[in-house]
């Protein structure tokens, strides 16, 4: 209690002026000590005019310290920069003293102020030494008092380079948390077992369970700026095996005003551990293709649509129209963009399934670029609601594509999914039908270029596995996984949207662009990693429960159908799927029939027609498995005609 009160008073009253006062007191004591060193036993105060000299020295010191600002450093965070300022301030004081004394002697003004040059030189070294020692002494006292007032967080910094030193300084200067940096870790053998600012540098294999226990190590902060995901994964796995939390310093481009503070340190996320380098595309053609264009984004409030909108907001476009039927998420996106200084956009609450409403929007704004991200995507829900899946994913896409063609849109980009490849569920089949419709339209159009992007699961998107696992961990588990061997391809939301924007600037139309997504990831392994990230132990703290495959779900996703090959593009990580030619007129007619049939809300007939349109669609773990034998389209068309007469 006494230490806490002492600490509060120390912080409250240890102002810059108090520091300046203490510095001046030490300067005067140093001056006396300099005389003592110079004259030793023969030192007599009355013989040397100290009553005049000390006030003069104090005035000159005051001017020097105020000029340099050596008293403005935070004592409890004293470092090399503060030492540097003290040396400069004392050097200035010495230079001014010498100049003053030489001038006094030259003009013969005051004999009492004829200070011996040797005294000034001795005073310089004594003052610098005492001021530096006093700073570090006060810092040590503060750390001793402070040690019992807050919980100390013992950390290691991975990376002993420039970024590591900036992180080190930020941790030492943080006023809210009490960090203790135990040392650095570095892969450079030339640095190992050396010290930086009295702090040791270790190799990775020196950090063991015994080290963790002995030093009470809590966290490791990765401070290396350019570190590939594979190396980060190795480091993360190494420390998680000891139950040590892993954090990282963000990239330099995200530092606020070019400076770094402790609040910017982030937990290492699953997104950082994809097991492949993050794909980055910097193409000036994209900027050129969007310059002064009116752009429309459907599904703008969704995970993909909102990120597309954010990225588009950084370009020099003419106007941006954000369309979504979800009112609250669209409002949140609107406010986010406004707060970021984006104003040349219009947020519209509307449904892509409403043809008339969409047509009026196109007529009003005349968009030149359309990014169609609106879709239902949850497999089990769409398996139970085929009508809604077809209505949105097929009819909605058909509406926007048809209107784009009518109003001469320059480029239409469809956001598709790897679930459209050899689909085993209604959702995937509807996305494949949408792809086919866009491919067919591209054969007719001479003005509008139609393009398709196809990618796997997006980390962190609404309803995806990562947010679900986080919620389950927060509740104490268990984490639910449908199958121990189930795998998925993953990419980050910015990556996915980067592909979409790139597709809007390349090709002649009709292409399906896919990413090289690296290796697929086991969801079971992902779940274990999430448990470790949360600071828990699997299965002691939180277990994983296998619940079985959901309706329409398959173990392994694919990026290409059996009838597709790939062709390279200018970017080695982006490919074009070479699809089997379609019977354009027949396919368009069949898709139109599907939309008409779906209006009667007969799930069985709608799914049958889906299977006819997508022969590779074979239901898995679904009530529609009995329909895997497709019927002829002509029979469905005839049935639709008869039902229309009845109604």
DAKAFEN-V545656 format. One record per run of one state. SS is the DSSP state (2 for helix, 1 for strand, 0 for the rest). FROM is the first residue (numbers start at 1). LEN is the number of residues. If there is no record, write none. Layout:
BEGIN
<<SS/FROM/LEN> <SS/FROM/LEN>>
END
This chain:
BEGIN
<<0/1/1> <2/2/12> <0/14/2> <2/16/27> <0/43/2> <2/45/3> <0/48/2> <2/50/19> <0/69/1> <2/70/3> <0/73/2> <2/75/3> <0/78/2> <2/80/28> <0/108/3> <2/111/3> <0/114/3> <2/117/30> <0/147/5> <1/152/7> <0/159/3> <2/162/12> <0/174/4> <1/178/8> <0/186/9> <1/195/2> <0/197/2> <1/199/4> <0/203/1> <2/204/3> <0/207/2> <2/209/7> <0/216/3> <1/219/4> <0/223/6> <2/229/12> <0/241/4> <1/245/4> <0/249/3> <2/252/3> <0/255/1> <1/256/1> <0/257/2> <1/259/1> <0/260/2> <2/262/3> <0/265/1> <1/266/2> <0/268/2> <2/270/4> <0/274/10> <2/284/7> <0/291/3> <1/294/5> <0/299/4> <2/303/10> <0/313/6> <1/319/6> <0/325/2> <2/327/13> <0/340/5> <1/345/5> <0/350/5> <2/355/11> <0/366/3> <1/369/4> <0/373/6> <2/379/6> <0/385/1> <2/386/21> <0/407/4> <1/411/5> <0/416/2> <2/418/3> <0/421/5> <2/426/19> <0/445/4> <1/449/6> <0/455/2> <1/457/3> <0/460/5> <2/465/10> <0/475/4> <1/479/3> <0/482/5> <1/487/2> <0/489/1> <1/490/3> <2/493/11> <0/504/8> <1/512/4> <0/516/5> <1/521/2> <2/523/11> <0/534/10> <1/544/3> <0/547/18> <1/565/4> <0/569/5> <1/574/5> <0/579/5> <2/584/15> <0/599/4> <2/603/11> <0/614/11> <2/625/3> <0/628/5> <2/633/14> <0/647/1>>
END
